[in-house]
Amino acid sequence: MPHVLVQEKTIECDYKENLCGVLLKTFVEIVCCGILYS
C-alpha cells in the first residue's frame, strides 16, 4: 500500500470518503483512495 500517496491525497480523499464509508475513514482512505487515485 502506497501510504505516502494516501497521505498526500488526504485532502482529495476527504470528500471521497463519504462515498466509500465514513465509519472506517482511515482504512477507507487507504483502500478507496488507493483505488480511486491509482
Phi, psi and omega in degrees: 000126179283079184302323181297317180298317179297318180300318181289333182263012183305316181295317181291324182281343183302320180272345179279334183303328181298331180280335183264320181152126184279326185296323182254052186310304183299310181296321180295319180299322181289316183281298183296311181292327177298324180280314183296326184250019180293000000 
